[in-house]
Amino acid sequence: MSNSVGDRATIPQTVWAARGRHTGPDPEDVVRRVLHRRKESGDIDDFAEPPAGEDPAGRVFEARWRAAGTVTVRARLTLVPHPSRPEEHEWRLVAEAEGPWDDTWPSPATLFWPEDGAEGTDGSWDHHATVPGLRFRQANALPADDKEMRRRLREAAREAWCVNVVVHEAMTPDERGRLPLTRLLPPGLRHRVVEHRAAPQQLRAVNWALKDLGVEVPRGGAVLLPPDPAPKDHDGREHSVRNVFLDGSEPAELVAALRHFTARPRPLPQAAEEALTDLRDNWTLRTPQEELERARRLVAMYAEALEAMTKSRDLYKQAAEQALEALSAYRDVPAPALPHQQRSTTRTPVALHQLTRTFERLRFTAKGRQRLEPAAGASPDGTPAEDTAADGSVQGGTTADGSTRGGTAADGAGTAASGGSGGSPSSGGRLA
């Protein structure tokens, strides 16, 4: 069981909802016959059978009547084949009134289904929708097996449309006490309550089965099972009755607990929420006055939508004009140089100057190497070079002006040879 309702919607006080299972043949024929008789007797104003929509195997019935002569009630019954038992049909009935629901009003179930076998049926429409063996208009004895009892109570409380009440018999009742208590409830509660009966010796077992649900049944009393999910402020003691007399008298305390329970906010089961939405959105049984009001609402809605579209168009047009004006003004102003363009302009001369200096340096280096590296065995002017002795003395050679130098002795003396036939006094001699 969940601990809180959370963000789920609650059951409106104007809504009456029930779900069950029909085990007999041709349930749609039974509903049609009952609706015809209810219309003839004046119990309902009118009924219709609109298309089922997406499910071709389903059937939909609508009925409208006035509760207490003044309050309009709209109800919608949906019949679909049971998923696991095609010979049976599941039915969902949702009724919504124009004011808060009164338990003294007729049960919507008896306006679609026969109350007894007078309409040619065996009353096979009042079976629980999900738990086999449970019926609305009977006192359902709990299983003798403890685990089976626990499983049944948990399944009955899970996503329940109805209210589950567990009654403990203080002693073995007589024939009157064996009759279901639901027959003594107000009409608006009669077909929304499932009664579970615990024998006198099952008190300990039933309280063990109810432990997970957080409630306990008093000896000879009754308790209502909490909704699933349960609200945070749910107190099982508020919906517990200490004494239930099985003598055929009206169970006043139990009725008070049921009314208090149904008046409090309870989570709306997902399937019930879908059925309620279907009732409100796909309702077809309208009077001429309702058709006129619906047409007026549609006209008002379309007018609001058109006005909103017109305002949106004007706002879009104004925004487009402002954008064009801003673009025109932007084009008239000279655009400044972009940052990356400025960086490119300042860095390009520096880079080019460095590259030029690099090429010049390479060029001069190449020329210098050509001058400093003459051909092997030749002077810079192309004449053969003189041999040099191992001790560093020059053996012979010719100067740049064509004169011939003499060799230098190992002791440091050297003789200068004259380039012509007549030598000057200083052209030769020996130094001491």
Secondary structure, 3 states (H helix, E strand, C coil): CCCCCCCCCECCCCEEEEEEEECCCCHHHHHHHHHHHHHHHCCCCEEECCCCCCCCCCEEEEEEEEECCCEEEEEEEEEEECCCCCCCEEEEEEEEECCCCCCCCCCHHHHHCCCCHHHCCCCCCCEECCCCCCECCCEEECCCCHHHHHHHHHHHHCCCCCEEEEEECCCCCCHHHHCCHHHHCCHHHHCCEEEEEECHHHHHHHHHHCHHHCCCCCCCCEEECCCCCCCCCCCHHHHEECCCCCCCCCCHHHHHHHHHHHHCCCECCHHHHHHHHHHHHCCCCCCHHHHHHHHHHHHHHHHHHHHHHHHHHHHHHHHHHHHHHHHHHHHHCCCCCCHHHHHHHHHHHHHHHHHHHHHHHHHHHHHHHHHHCCCCCECCCCCECCCECCCCCECCEECCCCCEECCECCCCCECCCCCCCCCCHHHCCCCC
